Amino acid sequence: MPAPRTESEIRGFLGRLQYISRFIPRLTNIYEPIFRLLRKSQPTVWDDQCQRTFEKIREYLFSPPVLVPPTPALECMLTQLDDLGKERVIYYLSKRMLDYETRYVMIERFCLPLVWATQRLRHYMTKYSMHLISRLDPLRYLFDRPALIDRLMRWLVLLTKFDIHYATQKSIKWRIVANHLALLLVSDGRAIDDDFLDEDIVVVTSLSDWRMYFDGAANHSRYRIGVLLISPHSDHIPRSVRLAFSDRHPAMNNIVEYEACILGLKITLELEIRQMEVFGDSNLVLRQIQGQLKARNVKLKPYHAYLNLVVGRFDDLSYTHLPRMQNQFADALATLPSMIDISANTIVRPLLIESRLVPTYCCLIDEAELDDGLPWYHDIYKFFRLGIYPEVAIAKDKRALRQLATRFMIYGETLYKRSANGMLLLCLHRASADREMREVHAGVCGPHMR
């Protein structure tokens, strides 16, 4: 490449450099000596400084490799809004794409980062709703496709397990961070596992979700204790005990509280629970368990020593002091034994406490089907069109609706159901279905209909 000499050659040379300026760092500063030749007050004289600049640019262009294609990568960033509405970063992820993943079609490459992120961040996404901020909405594409096969269909079913809402990208600030993560790749040779997880493993809950409430009551004549265990599934396990040893071993209120706490811990050990939250309204007992106070009373010392032995069999216990008004269930269980006399051989089955919203006589009235004028697919249609759920839907209902929506697709204003053989079935409300059936029966196929 010869060096330019005339003004037109210099303009052509700088024009070609401008075309590739984004690939050369600080190009404006580099060709400044040559650019000065185009000024009106400057004579067009190609001097040694211009020649050195030209040689430097030519050497840069001739140094292989001139351009390197970007490394295909997956990048993700998880943020959370704080109390002030500011985004706080929780997790950064980046991964080099495997060789066969780079050969995916375009829509599969857009869906792949989301599927990969749901696997890595499953412990966050299972419990909370997520807002997806990206250049396009892969979920909308998957729902709108008339037919999905193989990989895309598996991904759609996997993604419907999570409550994901697409949000448009309002700022490129975090996109710059995500692009930067793509440059800090982690060589992970493991393929993305899109097989369906074992549902038995998915529903396992942590034992730390168990809670125990205890309370004791003492008066001049009777002593009783109550314990309530609540499982991670909100199953309530009550236990009431009357202390009949008060004649031989006089008790006081703190002793009764110790008895209640020890009873609850021993019940949980029988259930093979090793992690739990303990709630009680006795501040003295809770602070002595945690070592914040010493048991100075002679009657409390043996209880405190025995309680420490029981606590040592647990992996993790946390303690919370509650006001008496927030410990009413355990207080009611402690009060119950003092209100009734039950013989030793009487079997008392667990109490069933329920709430009834209507009087008993309502069962005599035939349940009439409510007709609100909406088609049977109204909730599915609203989910497709607006991405919203029914007002009374809980988390379990939302997940069921997302999984049900994978069998449908919307085209224009019409909702279709995907059949097993890939054909699309038109969804009709009751009036249209009745009209279509009458037309079929009245036509040539009428005699063959059953």
Summary of the structure (lengths in Angstrom):
residues: 450
radius of gyration: 36.3
end to end distance: 85.8
largest distance: 118.2
contacts: 1075
relative contact order: 0.07
helix: 43%
strand: 17%
